[in-house]
Every structure is written in structure tokens, then in C-alpha cells.
Amino acid sequence: MRDINRIEPMMAEFTEFWKAHPDWRFGQLVANCIRAYDGRLNCDPFFIEDDKLLEGLRNMRGAK
């Protein structure tokens, strides 16, 4: 079973970023996070791990 404690920090990051880019659709946000992580636009989000998606979001923000 995955750690339930990963959810709130991840959603807080998404919320902060999305509020700064309110014109983006949620799917667009997720797709851009994936691309920021591994450089591919057509990577299936079903297979990306949460920590990698979060890394992509942080890459887009310029934070490490």
C-alpha cells in the first residue's frame, strides 16, 4: 500500500502552482509536469510515479 502521507504535500504543491497559472486546465498541468520531468509530451500519466510527477512540477517552478 502506498503511503497516504504523500497526498497532502503533493496536492499543496499542485494548488500553489495552479493558482499561479489559473488559465491552465488540470490535464494540461499534469501533462506539463510529466514533460518537465522526462521531456516527453506523450508519456502516459498512468505509469508515472507520484515523486516523478512532483519532480516535474518543481522543475517547472524552478525549485529543487
ZATORDO-516853 format. One record per residue (C-alpha): x, y, z. Coordinates in Angstrom, 2 decimals, m for minus. Each point is the difference from the previous one (the first is absolute). Layout:
rec c1:X; c2:Y; c3:Z
...
***
This chain:
rec c1:0.00; c2:0.00; c3:0.00
rec c1:1.26; c2:3.46; c3:m0.86
rec c1:0.68; c2:2.54; c3:2.73
rec c1:m3.10; c2:2.13; c3:0.54
rec c1:2.20; c2:2.82; c3:1.33
rec c1:1.23; c2:0.75; c3:m3.53
rec c1:m3.36; c2:1.41; c3:m1.05
rec c1:m0.26; c2:3.29; c3:1.89
rec c1:3.51; c2:1.32; c3:m0.79
rec c1:m0.47; c2:m0.85; c3:m3.67
rec c1:m3.42; c2:1.62; c3:m0.21
rec c1:1.34; c2:3.10; c3:1.81
rec c1:2.71; c2:0.32; c3:m2.67
rec c1:m2.55; c2:m0.42; c3:m2.79
rec c1:m2.33; c2:2.54; c3:1.62
rec c1:2.73; c2:2.62; c3:0.37
rec c1:1.19; c2:m0.41; c3:m3.58
rec c1:m3.50; c2:m0.17; c3:m1.49
rec c1:m1.08; c2:3.19; c3:1.77
rec c1:2.97; c2:1.74; c3:m1.64
rec c1:m1.15; c2:m1.37; c3:m3.41
rec c1:m3.82; c2:0.02; c3:0.25
rec c1:m0.55; c2:m0.12; c3:m3.75
rec c1:1.52; c2:m3.47; c3:m0.22
rec c1:m2.33; c2:m3.00; c3:0.02
rec c1:0.85; c2:m2.73; c3:2.54
rec c1:0.85; c2:m2.48; c3:m2.75
rec c1:2.28; c2:2.61; c3:m1.55
rec c1:1.71; c2:0.47; c3:3.36
rec c1:0.59; c2:m3.74; c3:0.39
rec c1:1.24; c2:m0.37; c3:m3.58
rec c1:2.41; c2:2.90; c3:0.44
rec c1:1.30; c2:m1.49; c3:3.26
rec c1:0.72; c2:m3.27; c3:m1.76
rec c1:1.76; c2:1.78; c3:m2.84
rec c1:2.02; c2:2.07; c3:2.51
rec c1:1.08; c2:m3.23; c3:1.67
rec c1:0.99; c2:m2.15; c3:m2.98
rec c1:m0.22; c2:2.19; c3:m3.09
rec c1:m2.76; c2:m2.00; c3:m1.69
rec c1:m3.44; c2:1.43; c3:m0.65
rec c1:m1.75; c2:m3.27; c3:m0.77
rec c1:1.00; c2:m1.97; c3:3.10
rec c1:m3.01; c2:m1.76; c3:1.50
rec c1:m0.73; c2:1.57; c3:3.43
rec c1:m1.28; c2:m3.38; c3:1.20
rec c1:3.57; c2:m1.28; c3:0.23
rec c1:1.85; c2:2.95; c3:1.55
rec c1:0.72; c2:m0.23; c3:3.72
rec c1:m1.17; c2:2.78; c3:2.30
rec c1:3.51; c2:1.05; c3:0.96
rec c1:0.94; c2:0.38; c3:m3.68
rec c1:m3.10; c2:2.09; c3:m0.69
rec c1:0.87; c2:2.19; c3:2.97
rec c1:3.56; c2:0.32; c3:m1.28
rec c1:m1.37; c2:1.23; c3:m3.33
rec c1:m2.17; c2:2.55; c3:1.79
rec c1:2.99; c2:1.24; c3:1.97
rec c1:2.03; c2:0.18; c3:m3.22
rec c1:m2.66; c2:2.25; c3:m1.50
rec c1:0.12; c2:2.24; c3:3.08
rec c1:3.77; c2:0.11; c3:m0.12
rec c1:0.23; c2:m1.49; c3:3.50
rec c1:2.01; c2:m3.03; c3:1.02
***
